[in-house]
Amino acid sequence: MKHGILALVCSILLIPAVVSADNLMRDYIAAPPGTLLSLLYYNHVSGDTLNVNGDKAADIDFAEELFLLREVYYFNMGSMLANAQVIVPFGNASLDVAGPGQNSSGIGDIILLGTIWLVNSPQSKTYLAFSPYFFLPTGEYDSDQGLNLGGNRWAFREEVNFTQGFDLIPNHPLYFEVTTGFDFYTTNDDYLGGQDLAQDPLFNLESHLSIDLAKNWAVSFDYYGHWGGSTELDDVEVANSEINSQTIGGTLTYSFAPGWQLLLQYKEDVKNDNGIEVEVVQARIFYATDFGNLFH
């Protein structure tokens, strides 16, 4: 159990970052230059089972209420379309397991990112894009506990997306998306009383298959996978800390007014060899506007 709890604590460190950075259906369909998107997300994350090496190790009670504020601005960069983004996570998390319960609340690690479209063809519904992410160590952090909204380290994600749309049914476009990339981490040098926590790169793969049900409604099937990310404490490998998780879910969107969209998603882990099996209920609302028109 000692090794299981240690693996649990290490895996918890990644939960806020992964939830903050996972994409949703059609995120990579480019908006016109000059568009400003303002988005608010709400995530309810819960889990009651801790797995170690693929087997149940303990009953736990994990809950997180996570909000994200996100701003996205699209612009031309030479002959290519690009955007610049900032994501500010905040909320609270709690964990009850063997021993005293733990809680964390406040601001999470702020994320800066941008996207460059190497292919941007609305006519053929074809998009190919690259996004670098930068996770800043701005989040709430307490070195005396394993559960924190902040990671006390820098992290980086390099991500490539391919999106292709199809007109199989008139007025009901279908989109297939696949996104893959790696997360990289610096060392947290103040982990649980001053230990050095190092983590190997994490490989990410996600895919979405979405279709318009009607003019203002769309639905998707979603898949997320994460592999790797083994951890070391003071240069000693933590047993059973390698991440091997797969998640499936479904998403519904409703465009209820010009520029406005509401999104609801449910997803849950179908495999998580080392960590907490979680389910996530997510809601998002966004407003899109022509930034230039705000000053006219």
C-alpha positions in Angstrom: 0.0 0.0 0.0 2.9 2.4 0.7 4.0 2.2 -3.0 0.4 2.6 -4.1 -0.2 5.7 -2.1 3.1 7.2 -3.3 2.1 6.5 -6.9 -1.3 8.0 -6.2 0.2 11.3 -4.9 2.5 11.6 -7.9 -0.4 11.0 -10.4 -2.6 13.6 -8.6 0.0 16.2 -9.6 -1.0 15.8 -13.2 -4.7 15.9 -12.9 -5.3 19.7 -13.1 -2.9 20.1 -15.9 -4.3 17.3 -18.0 -7.9 18.5 -17.5 -6.9 22.1 -18.4 -5.1 21.2 -21.6 -7.3 18.5 -23.1 -9.1 19.7 -26.3 -12.8 19.5 -27.2 -14.5 18.8 -30.4 -13.7 21.2 -33.3 -11.2 23.2 -31.2 -8.9 23.2 -34.2 -11.4 24.5 -36.8 -9.9 27.9 -37.5 -11.8 31.1 -37.0 -11.2 34.2 -39.2 -8.4 36.6 -38.4 -9.5 39.3 -36.0 -11.8 36.9 -34.1 -11.7 37.1 -30.3 -13.1 34.1 -28.3 -13.9 34.4 -24.6 -14.6 31.1 -22.9 -15.6 29.9 -19.5 -15.3 26.2 -18.5 -16.5 24.3 -15.5 -15.3 20.8 -14.7 -16.6 18.5 -12.0 -14.0 15.7 -11.5 -14.6 12.8 -9.2 -13.1 9.4 -8.4 -13.5 6.7 -5.8 -11.0 4.0 -6.9 -7.2 4.0 -6.7 -5.5 1.6 -9.1 -1.9 0.4 -8.8 -0.3 -1.7 -11.5 -3.8 -2.3 -13.1 -5.4 -3.5 -9.9 -7.6 -1.8 -7.3 -5.5 -0.8 -4.4 -7.8 1.4 -2.2 -11.2 3.1 -2.0 -10.7 6.8 -2.0 -12.8 10.0 -2.3 -11.4 12.5 -4.7 -13.3 15.5 -5.9 -12.4 18.6 -7.9 -14.3 21.7 -9.0 -12.2 23.3 -11.7 -13.0 26.5 -13.6 -11.1 27.8 -16.6 -11.1 31.3 -18.1 -9.7 31.3 -21.6 -9.1 34.1 -24.2 -8.2 33.3 -27.8 -7.3 35.8 -30.5 -6.8 34.9 -34.2 -4.5 36.8 -36.5 -2.5 36.4 -39.7 1.2 35.7 -39.3 2.7 36.1 -42.8 0.8 33.8 -45.1 -0.5 31.6 -42.2 -3.3 31.9 -39.7 -2.3 31.8 -36.0 -3.8 32.5 -32.6 -2.5 33.4 -29.1 -4.2 32.0 -26.0 -4.2 32.3 -22.2 -5.9 29.8 -19.9 -6.4 30.7 -16.2 -7.5 27.7 -14.0 -8.9 28.1 -10.5 -11.0 26.0 -8.2 -10.7 23.5 -5.3 -9.8 19.8 -4.9 -10.1 17.4 -2.0 -8.8 13.9 -1.3 -9.7 11.4 1.4 -7.6 8.3 1.5 -5.7 6.3 4.2 -4.4 9.0 6.5 -5.5 12.6 6.9 -7.5 14.2 4.1 -6.0 16.8 1.9 -7.4 20.0 0.3 -6.2 22.6 -2.2 -7.9 25.7 -3.5 -7.0 28.8 -5.4 -5.4 29.5 -8.8 -3.9 26.7 -10.8 -0.9 26.8 -13.2 -1.6 29.5 -15.9 -1.2 28.2 -19.5 0.1 30.2 -22.4 -0.2 28.7 -25.8 -0.5 29.5 -29.5 -1.5 27.7 -32.7 -0.2 28.0 -36.2 -2.2 26.5 -39.1 0.1 24.9 -41.7 -3.1 24.0 -43.6 -6.2 26.1 -43.3 -8.8 25.2 -46.0 -12.4 25.8 -45.1 -13.5 24.9 -48.6 -12.2 21.3 -48.3 -12.6 21.3 -44.5 -9.0 20.4 -44.0 -6.8 21.7 -41.2 -3.3 20.9 -40.0 -2.0 22.8 -37.0 0.8 22.9 -34.4 0.4 24.2 -30.8 3.1 24.8 -28.2 1.9 25.1 -24.6 3.7 26.7 -21.6 2.5 25.8 -18.1 3.7 28.5 -15.7 4.3 27.5 -12.0 1.8 30.0 -10.7 -0.6 27.7 -9.0 -1.4 27.2 -5.3 1.2 24.8 -3.8 2.0 23.3 -0.4 5.1 21.2 -0.2 3.7 19.4 2.9 1.0 17.6 0.9 0.7 15.7 -2.4 -2.6 17.3 -3.6 -2.1 20.7 -5.1 -3.7 22.8 -7.9 -0.2 23.9 -8.8 2.7 21.8 -9.8 5.6 23.9 -8.6 7.4 23.3 -11.9 7.4 24.4 -15.5 5.8 22.1 -18.1 5.6 22.2 -21.9 3.4 20.5 -24.4 4.1 20.2 -28.1 0.9 19.2 -30.0 -0.1 18.5 -33.7 -3.7 18.3 -34.9 -5.2 17.1 -38.1 -8.9 17.8 -38.8 -10.9 16.7 -41.9 -14.5 17.4 -42.6 -16.9 15.4 -44.8 -20.2 16.2 -46.5 -21.6 12.7 -46.3 -25.1 14.0 -45.6 -26.3 17.3 -47.0 -26.3 20.1 -44.3 -24.9 17.6 -41.7 -21.1 18.0 -41.9 -19.0 15.3 -40.2 -15.5 16.0 -38.8 -12.8 13.6 -37.8 -10.0 15.0 -35.6 -6.8 13.4 -34.3 -4.3 15.3 -32.0 -1.1 13.9 -30.7 1.9 15.3 -28.8 4.2 15.2 -25.7 4.3 16.9 -22.3 7.7 17.7 -20.8 8.4 18.7 -17.2 11.1 20.4 -15.2 11.9 19.2 -11.7 9.8 20.1 -8.7 12.6 20.7 -6.1 10.2 21.1 -3.1 8.0 18.0 -3.1 6.8 16.6 0.2 9.4 18.2 2.5 12.1 19.2 0.0 12.4 16.1 -2.2 13.2 16.4 -6.0 10.3 15.1 -8.1 11.2 14.4 -11.7 8.8 13.1 -14.4 9.5 11.5 -17.8 7.7 12.9 -20.9 4.0 12.0 -21.3 2.6 11.0 -24.7 -0.9 12.2 -25.5 -3.4 11.0 -28.1 -7.0 12.2 -28.6 -9.6 12.0 -31.3 -13.1 13.3 -31.9 -15.8 12.3 -34.4 -18.5 14.9 -34.6 -21.6 15.6 -36.7 -24.1 18.4 -37.0 -27.5 17.1 -35.9 -29.2 20.3 -37.0 -28.3 23.9 -37.8 -27.4 24.8 -34.2 -26.7 21.4 -32.7 -23.7 19.1 -32.9 -22.6 15.9 -31.1 -19.3 14.1 -30.9 -17.6 10.9 -29.6 -14.4 11.7 -27.7 -11.3 9.6 -26.9 -8.3 10.6 -24.8 -5.2 8.6 -24.0 -2.1 9.3 -21.9 1.0 7.1 -21.6 4.4 7.4 -19.9 5.3 10.0 -17.3 7.1 7.8 -14.8 8.3 9.7 -11.8 11.5 9.7 -9.7 11.9 11.0 -6.1 15.5 12.1 -5.3 16.7 10.1 -8.4 14.9 6.9 -7.2 12.2 5.6 -9.6 8.8 5.4 -8.0 7.3 2.0 -8.5 4.1 1.8 -10.5 4.1 5.5 -11.4 3.9 5.1 -15.2 0.7 6.6 -16.5 -1.5 4.4 -18.7 -4.9 5.9 -19.0 -7.7 5.9 -21.6 -10.9 7.9 -21.5 -14.0 8.0 -23.6 -16.9 10.4 -23.6 -19.5 12.3 -25.5 -20.1 16.0 -26.2 -23.1 18.1 -27.2 -23.0 21.7 -28.4 -25.8 24.2 -29.0 -25.3 27.6 -30.8 -28.1 29.5 -29.2 -27.4 33.0 -30.5 -25.0 34.7 -33.0 -21.5 34.2 -31.6 -22.7 32.2 -28.6 -22.3 28.5 -27.9 -23.0 26.2 -25.0 -21.1 22.8 -24.7 -21.7 19.9 -22.4 -19.4 16.9 -22.1 -19.3 13.7 -20.0 -16.2 11.5 -20.0 -14.8 8.7 -17.8 -11.7 6.6 -17.5 -12.1 3.1 -19.0 -8.5 2.3 -18.1 -6.1 3.8 -15.6 -3.4 1.4 -14.4 -1.8 3.7 -11.9 -3.9 6.4 -10.5 -7.5 7.4 -9.8 -10.3 6.4 -12.1 -12.2 9.6 -12.6 -15.3 10.8 -14.4 -15.6 14.4 -15.6 -18.7 16.5 -16.3 -17.8 19.6 -18.2 -19.7 22.7 -19.3 -18.4 25.5 -21.5 -19.8 28.7 -22.8 -18.1 30.9 -25.3 -18.7 34.2 -27.1 -17.0 35.0 -30.4 -16.7 38.6 -31.7 -14.8 40.5 -34.3 -12.2 42.2 -32.2 -11.7 45.1 -34.6 -15.3 46.0 -34.5 -15.1 46.6 -30.7 -13.3 49.9 -31.4 -15.6 51.2 -34.2 
